[in-house]
Structures are given as C-alpha cells and as structure tokens.
Amino acid sequence: MKQVLFVIDSLQSGGAEKSLISLLSLLDFSKFKVDLLLFSNKGLYLPLLPKEVRVLESPAFLSRQSRGVKHLLLTRRFKELFVRLGASAALRNPWRSRRLHRAQVTWRWFSMSIDPLPDHYDVAIAYSQGMPTYFVAEKVTANRKLTWLNTDYRMAKYNKDFDRKYYNKFHRVVTVSDAGKEIFTREFPELIESTDVVYDIVSPKLVQAMAQEGASYADDFDGCKILTIGRLVPLKGYDMAIEACRMLKEDGLKIRWYVIGEGELRKDLEARVKQYDLTENFVFLGTFQNPYSFLNRADIYVQPSRFEGFGLAIAEARILRRPIVSTNFPAAYGQIRDGETGLIVNMNARDLYLGIKKIIENQELRQRISANLKHDKVGTEGELQKVYSLMESC
C-alpha cells in the first residue's frame, strides 16, 4: 500500500478544494494510505472528507501565526513576531506587487521557520500552486512529487524566476486544462515533457443526485434567476457582473442575480451593489456544501471570470443543462461550444450584459442549448485513472 500525502491551503469553498474532495471520494483506499495536510484545518468541505483520510496537524509555525500578533507576544515568540511583521510590510510594499505574487512573498519570509514533515512518503502531491507547491518541494521527503496547477499561470502573475527552482523539484506538473498546460509550458518550455493534463474530477451522478436535495432559494422571486458560483476575489470578475446587472435592470428585465461564494471583496462588492441600487437584483447568498440545488433551479448560469484553470462550476452547470454565459478566458473553449452549448462573450461588462440578454429574450436559443447539453459528455471520472498512473509510477 502506497503512502500518499496531499497538501492544500484549506478546504474552504473553491474549485480546487471541491475537486480534491471529489478525487478523494473516488480513491481506492485498498491501494493508498492517504494523509492530508492543510495550512488551515477548517473549511466548508471538511465534513465531506472520506473517513479513511488522516488529517495532519497544520505546521506549528503556521498555527501560531494564525492566532495573531497578541498570541505571539504573550508566548514571547519574538522571532516569529518579527517574521510576521516583516511579511506584512513586504506584502504592503507596492514594489512587491510588481515583482512577486503574495504567496511568493509569504513563503520567502515564512519558509525558514516551517519545519519539514518527519514522515517519508511514496507520493507527495501539492494540490494547488503557491504555498502548497513550495511546501512539498522543500519540506516533504517523497519518492515522487507531483504538483497541481489550477489556474492560468500567466494571469495569476507569479514570478517565474522565483518559481523555477520549485517546479524543477517535481517529477510531474499537472494542469487542469489543455489551455492551462499551453500557458504554463510557454513560461517553462523546459518542463513541457513533464507536464500533464488531468481535468478536475466531476461526477454527473453525484451532481444530479445532490441537485435534488438541500437548501435552495428562500425568496419567492418569479423572474429570471441568474447564478454565479465562485470566491469573491478580483479574478472572478464580479465588478463586471454588477455592471452587467445594472444594464439588465435599466432595460426593464425582471432578473435577480444570485452569488454563492465568500471572499475578501464581500464588503466592497456589497457597497457597489448598494451604490447602483441593486440590492434587490444582486444577492449574496454565502457558501453551501451543496450548491447544486440552487444551480438546478437557476435559469442561467454566468461565469464572469478573468481566468479559470478549468471552470468546475461550468462543468456542473453543463451536467444540469443550465444555459451558460461565460467570459472568454482560454479554458472556457474547452467546455463550451459557443452558440451551441452556451455563449462565450468578450471580457467586459457590456458584452456580458448582451450575452445574458440574448439568452433571456431568445427562447429558441435557450431550448437549443439545453437540448445540446443533454448529449454533452461532461463526467470526468475517467481522469481518476490518470491520477492512479501518476501516483503508481514510482
């Protein structure tokens, strides 16, 4: 039985987190003994972990950092306090934003204080870019190391000169879309032979079953329900979504746009919604372990992202045959046939508005999209065999 370690920041809401839960739920535990290391041992999806997965304690240094400055002072950990304050100052430095990603700055300051894991593994998997990748590269001993890339590497603005030494410590780099591989290997051409594509694992049977249970819209709104699922962060394009919503309202269309997700922009986005007098039209629902009952009752699913590694929510909307409008990030073209199984629009508020309006006003288009989605092959459970192959090649 192979000893396998997975590392990810947390199991809070997000596509990579949900993808990992799906992967672990399907894993053959007669072949693999699995440990999971989270930098933050909390999150929406923690209760969904299979019982066979052993969750390790977070690195002691990171646990102490999470308790704040006061804890470090009271416990007289002055060196760790200095590291924390240094990292905070570096993150606020505008020069930093032009040179390094936040995760790179944090790792540069924190890495010397984080102890290596004592256990040896057959396979160690960083299931996200950034801190998990750096941690597995430097702090884990394993026969084979794999790292997952769940984003558009170029758009995420990592410094490739900083990252090169870390990615070169992995046996394989895994991207979650063909577009993601193309972008990554353009930045690191020397890694093209060691880069693979494994789509995020999504099970139509599971999505369809969960869509029939759980919470759904608590209001009695009887107009067009638009839904977006994603973290409230700049790269998800909510600024464009709110502007598009304003245009739809000005057109007199009876719409309500719901959002499932949380994140750093919540207060700013709520202020913008209030500024545009959209409090009845643009509604933040929070997060749910099961968003599928909402998705199943939405009239349109919209993905306004500036980029996605794969676009797991799009795959889930396809399974439930929801008409989709997406911005034109590269991975969208791997899931949507424009005009046939959804609409792909230019990455701006006006084109987003026009695409949604077209879906609302054209009943024939809506019906054609739903009919075409019925014949789309969406499930990616077969990708599990690729994961097995990657893990067993040691």
C-alpha positions as CSV (number, residue, x, y, z in Angstrom):
1,M,0.0,0.0,0.0
2,K,1.5,3.3,-1.1
3,Q,1.8,6.2,1.5
4,V,0.4,9.3,-0.2
5,L,0.4,12.9,1.1
6,F,-1.9,15.6,-0.3
7,V,-1.2,19.3,0.6
8,I,-3.6,22.2,0.1
9,D,-4.1,25.6,1.8
10,S,-7.6,24.7,3.2
11,L,-10.9,23.1,2.4
12,Q,-12.8,26.4,2.2
13,S,-15.0,26.9,-0.8
14,G,-13.3,26.9,-4.1
15,G,-12.8,24.8,-7.3
16,A,-9.5,23.2,-6.3
17,E,-10.9,22.3,-2.9
18,K,-14.1,20.8,-4.3
19,S,-12.0,18.9,-6.9
20,L,-9.8,17.4,-4.2
21,I,-12.9,16.3,-2.3
22,S,-14.2,14.6,-5.4
23,L,-10.9,12.9,-6.1
24,L,-10.5,11.6,-2.5
25,S,-14.1,10.4,-2.5
26,L,-13.4,8.1,-5.5
27,L,-9.9,7.0,-4.4
28,D,-9.3,3.2,-3.9
29,F,-8.1,3.1,-0.3
30,S,-7.1,-0.5,-0.5
31,K,-4.2,0.7,-2.6
32,F,-3.4,4.1,-1.0
33,K,-3.0,5.2,2.6
34,V,-3.7,8.9,2.5
35,D,-2.6,11.8,4.7
36,L,-3.9,15.3,4.1
37,L,-2.1,18.4,5.3
38,L,-4.0,21.7,5.4
39,F,-2.4,25.0,6.3
40,S,-5.7,25.9,7.9
41,N,-7.6,23.0,9.4
42,K,-11.0,24.4,8.8
43,G,-13.3,24.9,5.8
44,L,-16.7,24.3,4.3
45,Y,-15.7,20.9,2.8
46,L,-14.0,19.3,5.8
47,P,-17.1,17.3,6.8
48,L,-17.1,15.8,3.3
49,L,-13.7,14.1,3.6
50,P,-13.7,10.3,3.4
51,K,-13.1,8.7,6.9
52,E,-10.1,6.9,5.5
53,V,-8.2,10.2,5.1
54,R,-5.9,11.1,8.0
55,V,-5.8,14.9,8.5
56,L,-2.4,16.0,9.8
57,E,-1.9,18.9,12.2
58,S,-1.0,22.1,10.5
59,P,2.6,23.1,10.7
60,A,3.2,24.5,14.2
61,F,4.6,27.8,13.0
62,L,1.6,28.5,10.7
63,S,-0.8,27.5,13.5
64,R,0.8,30.1,15.8
65,Q,0.8,32.7,13.1
66,S,-3.0,32.2,12.6
67,R,-3.6,33.1,16.2
68,G,-2.4,36.7,15.6
69,V,0.1,39.2,17.0
70,K,-1.2,39.1,20.5
71,H,-0.6,35.4,20.9
72,L,3.0,35.7,19.6
73,L,3.6,38.5,22.2
74,L,2.1,36.6,25.1
75,T,4.0,33.4,24.3
76,R,7.2,35.5,23.8
77,R,7.8,34.2,20.3
78,F,9.6,37.4,19.3
79,K,11.4,35.9,16.3
80,E,8.2,34.7,14.8
81,L,6.6,38.1,15.5
82,F,9.4,39.7,13.6
83,V,8.8,37.3,10.7
84,R,5.1,38.1,10.7
85,L,5.6,41.9,10.7
86,G,8.3,41.6,8.0
87,A,6.0,39.6,5.8
88,S,3.1,42.0,6.4
89,A,5.3,45.0,5.5
90,A,6.6,43.3,2.4
91,L,3.0,42.4,1.2
92,R,2.1,46.1,1.6
93,N,5.1,47.3,-0.5
94,P,3.8,48.4,-3.9
95,W,7.2,47.3,-5.4
96,R,6.4,43.8,-4.3
97,S,3.2,43.7,-6.4
98,R,5.2,44.3,-9.5
99,R,7.7,41.6,-8.7
100,L,6.2,38.7,-6.7
101,H,2.9,37.0,-6.1
102,R,1.6,37.2,-2.5
103,A,2.3,33.5,-1.9
104,Q,5.9,34.0,-3.0
105,V,6.4,36.9,-0.6
106,T,4.8,34.9,2.2
107,W,6.9,31.8,1.5
108,R,10.1,33.8,1.3
109,W,9.5,35.1,4.9
110,F,7.9,32.0,6.4
111,S,9.9,29.1,4.9
112,M,12.9,29.2,7.3
113,S,10.5,28.9,10.3
114,I,8.5,26.0,8.9
115,D,9.8,22.5,10.0
116,P,9.9,19.7,7.4
117,L,7.5,16.8,7.8
118,P,9.1,13.9,9.7
119,D,7.4,11.1,7.6
120,H,8.6,9.7,4.3
121,Y,6.0,9.2,1.6
122,D,5.9,7.2,-1.6
123,V,4.0,10.1,-3.3
124,A,3.5,13.7,-2.2
125,I,1.0,15.9,-4.1
126,A,0.7,19.7,-3.9
127,Y,-2.9,20.1,-4.9
128,S,-2.6,23.8,-5.7
129,Q,0.0,26.3,-6.8
130,G,1.7,28.7,-4.5
131,M,2.3,27.7,-0.8
132,P,1.4,24.0,-1.2
133,T,3.8,23.7,-4.1
134,Y,6.7,25.4,-2.2
135,F,6.0,23.3,0.9
136,V,6.0,20.0,-0.9
137,A,9.1,21.0,-2.9
138,E,11.2,21.9,0.2
139,K,9.6,20.4,3.3
140,V,8.5,16.9,2.3
141,T,10.5,13.8,1.6
142,A,9.0,11.6,-1.0
143,N,9.9,9.1,-3.7
144,R,7.8,11.0,-6.2
145,K,6.4,14.6,-6.1
146,L,3.5,15.9,-8.1
147,T,2.1,19.4,-8.2
148,W,-1.3,20.6,-9.5
149,L,-1.8,23.9,-11.2
150,N,-5.4,25.1,-11.0
151,T,-5.1,28.5,-12.6
152,D,-3.9,30.4,-15.6
153,Y,-0.2,30.8,-14.6
154,R,0.4,33.9,-16.6
155,M,-2.6,35.8,-15.5
156,A,-2.1,34.8,-11.8
157,K,1.1,36.9,-12.0
158,Y,3.6,34.5,-10.3
159,N,7.2,35.4,-10.8
160,K,8.5,32.6,-12.9
161,D,12.2,33.2,-11.9
162,F,11.1,32.6,-8.3
163,D,9.1,29.5,-9.2
164,R,11.5,27.8,-11.5
165,K,13.6,26.1,-8.8
166,Y,10.5,24.8,-7.1
167,Y,8.8,23.3,-10.2
168,N,12.1,21.7,-11.1
169,K,11.9,19.6,-7.9
170,F,8.7,17.8,-9.1
171,H,8.5,14.7,-11.2
172,R,5.3,15.9,-12.9
173,V,3.4,19.1,-13.1
174,V,-0.4,18.7,-13.6
175,T,-2.6,21.3,-15.2
176,V,-6.4,21.0,-15.2
177,S,-7.0,22.1,-18.8
178,D,-5.2,22.0,-22.1
179,A,-5.2,25.8,-22.2
180,G,-3.6,25.7,-18.7
181,K,-0.8,23.4,-20.0
182,E,-0.2,25.6,-23.0
183,I,0.2,28.7,-20.9
184,F,2.4,27.1,-18.3
185,T,4.8,25.5,-20.7
186,R,5.1,28.7,-22.7
187,E,6.5,30.1,-19.4
188,F,8.5,27.0,-18.7
189,P,9.4,25.4,-22.0
190,E,11.9,23.1,-20.3
191,L,9.1,21.4,-18.4
192,I,6.9,20.5,-21.4
193,E,7.8,16.8,-21.3
194,S,7.0,16.6,-17.6
195,T,3.6,18.4,-17.7
196,D,0.3,16.5,-17.9
197,V,-3.3,17.5,-18.1
198,V,-5.8,16.0,-15.7
199,Y,-9.3,17.6,-15.7
200,D,-10.9,18.3,-12.4
201,I,-13.0,15.3,-11.5
202,V,-16.7,15.8,-11.6
203,S,-19.4,13.1,-11.4
204,P,-22.7,13.6,-13.2
205,K,-24.4,11.0,-11.0
206,L,-23.3,12.8,-7.8
207,V,-24.2,16.3,-9.1
208,Q,-27.6,15.2,-10.3
209,A,-28.4,13.4,-7.0
210,M,-27.3,16.3,-4.8
211,A,-29.3,18.7,-7.0
212,Q,-32.5,17.1,-5.7
213,E,-31.7,17.8,-2.1
214,G,-30.5,20.5,0.3
215,A,-31.3,24.2,0.6
216,S,-32.4,26.4,-2.3
217,Y,-33.6,30.0,-2.9
218,A,-35.5,31.2,0.2
219,D,-37.3,34.0,-1.6
220,D,-40.4,33.8,-3.9
221,F,-38.8,35.7,-6.8
222,D,-40.6,34.6,-10.1
223,G,-38.4,36.4,-12.6
224,C,-35.2,35.2,-14.3
225,K,-32.8,33.7,-11.8
226,I,-29.1,34.2,-12.7
227,L,-26.5,32.3,-10.7
228,T,-22.7,32.6,-10.3
229,I,-20.6,30.4,-8.1
230,G,-17.1,31.5,-7.1
231,R,-14.9,33.1,-4.5
232,L,-15.4,36.9,-4.0
233,V,-11.9,37.8,-5.4
234,P,-10.9,40.1,-8.2
235,L,-10.1,37.3,-10.7
236,K,-13.7,36.1,-10.6
237,G,-14.9,39.3,-12.4
238,Y,-17.8,40.3,-10.0
239,D,-17.2,44.0,-10.9
240,M,-18.2,43.2,-14.5
241,A,-21.1,41.1,-13.2
242,I,-22.5,44.0,-11.1
243,E,-22.2,46.4,-14.0
244,A,-23.9,44.0,-16.4
245,C,-26.7,43.5,-13.8
246,R,-27.2,47.3,-13.7
247,M,-27.7,47.3,-17.5
248,L,-30.1,44.5,-17.4
249,K,-32.2,46.3,-14.8
250,E,-32.1,49.5,-16.8
251,D,-33.6,47.5,-19.7
252,G,-36.5,46.7,-17.5
253,L,-35.8,43.0,-17.4
254,K,-37.1,41.1,-14.4
255,I,-33.9,39.5,-13.1
256,R,-32.2,38.6,-9.9
257,W,-28.6,37.6,-9.9
258,Y,-27.5,35.3,-7.0
259,V,-23.9,34.6,-5.9
260,I,-22.7,31.6,-4.0
261,G,-19.3,32.3,-2.5
262,E,-17.3,34.3,0.1
263,G,-14.1,36.2,-0.1
264,E,-12.0,39.3,0.5
265,L,-14.2,41.6,-1.7
266,R,-17.5,41.0,0.0
267,K,-17.8,44.4,1.6
268,D,-16.6,46.3,-1.5
269,L,-19.0,44.4,-3.7
270,E,-21.9,45.0,-1.4
271,A,-21.1,48.7,-1.4
272,R,-21.1,48.7,-5.2
273,V,-24.4,46.9,-5.3
274,K,-25.9,49.5,-2.9
275,Q,-24.4,52.4,-4.9
276,Y,-26.1,51.1,-8.1
277,D,-29.4,50.5,-6.2
278,L,-29.2,46.8,-7.0
279,T,-29.9,45.3,-3.5
280,E,-33.0,43.6,-4.8
281,N,-31.3,42.4,-8.0
282,F,-27.8,41.2,-6.9
283,V,-27.9,38.9,-3.9
284,F,-25.0,37.4,-2.0
285,L,-26.1,34.0,-0.6
286,G,-22.9,32.9,1.2
287,T,-21.4,29.4,0.8
288,F,-23.0,26.0,0.8
289,Q,-21.6,22.5,0.8
290,N,-24.3,21.6,-1.7
291,P,-24.8,24.5,-4.3
292,Y,-26.4,22.1,-6.8
293,S,-30.0,22.6,-5.7
294,F,-29.5,26.3,-6.4
295,L,-27.9,25.6,-9.7
296,N,-30.6,23.2,-10.7
297,R,-33.3,25.9,-10.2
298,A,-31.3,28.7,-11.9
299,D,-32.5,29.9,-15.3
300,I,-29.0,31.0,-16.4
301,Y,-25.5,30.2,-15.1
302,V,-23.0,33.0,-15.6
303,Q,-19.2,32.7,-15.3
304,P,-17.7,36.3,-15.4
305,S,-14.2,35.3,-14.6
306,R,-11.0,36.9,-15.8
307,F,-9.5,33.4,-15.8
308,E,-10.1,29.9,-14.6
309,G,-7.9,26.8,-14.6
310,F,-10.7,24.6,-15.6
311,G,-14.1,26.1,-14.6
312,L,-15.6,23.4,-12.4
313,A,-18.9,25.3,-11.9
314,I,-19.3,25.4,-15.7
315,A,-19.0,21.7,-15.9
316,E,-21.6,21.3,-13.1
317,A,-23.9,23.7,-14.9
318,R,-23.5,21.7,-18.1
319,I,-24.5,18.5,-16.2
320,L,-27.7,20.2,-15.0
321,R,-28.3,21.6,-18.5
322,R,-28.4,25.2,-17.5
323,P,-27.8,27.8,-20.3
324,I,-24.4,29.3,-19.7
325,V,-22.8,32.6,-20.4
326,S,-19.1,32.8,-19.8
327,T,-16.3,35.3,-20.5
328,N,-13.7,34.3,-22.9
329,F,-10.9,33.0,-20.7
330,P,-9.0,30.3,-22.6
331,A,-10.3,27.2,-20.6
332,A,-13.9,28.2,-21.4
333,Y,-13.4,27.0,-25.0
334,G,-12.6,23.5,-23.7
335,Q,-16.1,23.2,-22.2
336,I,-18.4,25.4,-24.2
337,R,-19.2,25.4,-27.9
338,D,-20.2,29.0,-28.5
339,G,-23.8,29.3,-29.6
340,E,-24.4,25.6,-29.2
341,T,-23.9,24.7,-25.5
342,G,-23.6,28.2,-24.2
343,L,-22.4,31.7,-25.1
344,I,-18.8,32.9,-24.8
345,V,-18.5,36.7,-24.7
346,N,-15.7,39.2,-24.5
347,M,-14.4,40.0,-21.1
348,N,-16.2,43.2,-20.4
349,A,-19.5,44.2,-18.7
350,R,-21.3,45.3,-21.8
351,D,-20.7,42.0,-23.7
352,L,-21.6,40.1,-20.6
353,Y,-24.9,42.0,-20.4
354,L,-25.6,41.5,-24.1
355,G,-25.0,37.7,-23.8
356,I,-27.3,37.4,-20.8
357,K,-29.9,39.5,-22.5
358,K,-29.7,37.3,-25.6
359,I,-30.3,34.2,-23.6
360,I,-33.2,35.8,-21.7
361,E,-35.0,37.1,-24.8
362,N,-34.4,34.2,-27.2
363,Q,-36.4,31.2,-26.1
364,E,-35.4,29.1,-29.1
365,L,-31.7,29.6,-28.2
366,R,-32.3,28.6,-24.6
367,Q,-34.1,25.4,-25.7
368,R,-31.4,24.6,-28.2
369,I,-28.6,25.0,-25.7
370,S,-30.4,22.8,-23.1
371,A,-31.1,20.1,-25.8
372,N,-27.4,20.1,-26.9
373,L,-26.2,19.9,-23.3
374,K,-28.3,16.7,-22.9
375,H,-25.9,15.0,-25.3
376,D,-22.7,16.5,-23.9
377,K,-20.3,14.1,-22.2
378,V,-19.4,16.0,-19.1
379,G,-18.3,13.5,-16.5
380,T,-14.6,13.2,-15.8
381,E,-14.4,10.2,-13.5
382,G,-12.1,8.6,-16.1
383,E,-9.5,11.1,-15.1
384,L,-9.0,9.1,-11.9
385,Q,-7.1,6.5,-14.0
386,K,-4.6,9.3,-15.0
387,V,-4.2,10.1,-11.3
388,Y,-3.5,6.5,-10.5
389,S,-1.0,6.3,-13.2
390,L,0.8,9.3,-11.9
391,M,0.9,8.0,-8.4
392,E,1.9,4.5,-9.2
393,S,4.9,5.4,-11.5
394,C,7.3,5.3,-8.6
